[in-house]
Amino acid sequence: MHNLYEQFRGLLPDPPLQAGTVIDAGAGVVTVELPGGGRVRVRGHAAIGQRVFVRDGLVEALAPNLPIELIEV
């Protein structure tokens, strides 16, 4: 039998993976500008101008420097 908390967590969606450009970097925290113009502060290390993947408040990895196409759904 599973823990009730684990069952509840299984109902929640995973946080989205987003790509953006680092516009400010500090001591373990960077500000990332997302394609739609939004900004998020996340934990991690990257240089200003680098493209990164972010999820759930963390820099996950460097992102390829490819053009971004926004699609409305």
C-alpha positions as CSV (number, residue, x, y, z in Angstrom):
1,M,0.0,0.0,0.0
2,H,1.3,3.4,-1.0
3,N,1.7,6.4,1.3
4,L,-1.2,8.8,0.9
5,Y,1.2,11.7,0.3
6,E,2.9,9.8,-2.5
7,Q,-0.6,9.1,-4.1
8,F,-1.4,12.8,-3.9
9,R,1.9,13.8,-5.5
10,G,1.2,11.4,-8.3
11,L,-1.9,13.4,-9.2
12,L,0.0,16.6,-9.6
13,P,1.6,17.5,-12.9
14,D,5.4,17.7,-13.2
15,P,6.8,21.3,-13.3
16,P,7.4,22.5,-16.9
17,L,10.8,22.6,-18.5
18,Q,11.5,26.1,-19.9
19,A,14.3,27.6,-21.9
20,G,15.5,31.2,-21.6
21,T,18.5,33.5,-21.7
22,V,20.4,34.5,-18.6
23,I,20.3,38.3,-18.1
24,D,21.8,38.6,-14.6
25,A,24.0,36.3,-12.6
26,G,25.0,36.4,-8.9
27,A,26.2,34.1,-6.2
28,G,24.4,30.9,-7.1
29,V,21.3,32.7,-8.4
30,V,20.6,33.8,-12.0
31,T,17.8,35.7,-13.6
32,V,16.4,34.1,-16.8
33,E,14.4,35.9,-19.4
34,L,11.8,33.6,-21.0
35,P,10.7,33.9,-24.6
36,G,7.4,35.5,-23.8
37,G,9.2,38.3,-21.9
38,G,8.7,36.9,-18.3
39,R,11.6,36.7,-15.9
40,V,12.4,34.1,-13.3
41,R,15.1,34.0,-10.6
42,V,16.4,30.4,-10.2
43,R,19.3,28.7,-8.3
44,G,22.3,27.6,-10.4
45,H,25.3,28.9,-12.3
46,A,25.5,30.3,-15.8
47,A,27.0,33.3,-17.5
48,I,25.1,36.3,-18.8
49,G,23.9,35.6,-22.3
50,Q,23.9,31.8,-22.0
51,R,20.7,29.9,-22.9
52,V,19.6,27.5,-20.1
53,F,16.9,25.1,-19.3
54,V,15.1,25.8,-16.0
55,R,12.5,23.8,-14.0
56,D,11.1,24.2,-10.5
57,G,13.4,27.0,-9.5
58,L,16.7,25.4,-10.7
59,V,19.0,25.6,-13.7
60,E,18.9,22.1,-15.2
61,A,21.4,22.4,-18.1
62,L,22.7,24.7,-20.8
63,A,20.3,24.9,-23.8
64,P,21.4,25.0,-27.4
65,N,21.5,28.5,-28.9
66,L,18.7,28.0,-31.5
67,P,15.9,30.3,-32.5
68,I,12.7,30.1,-30.5
69,E,9.2,29.9,-32.0
70,L,6.3,30.8,-29.8
71,I,3.1,28.9,-30.6
72,E,-0.3,29.9,-29.1
73,V,-2.4,27.0,-27.9
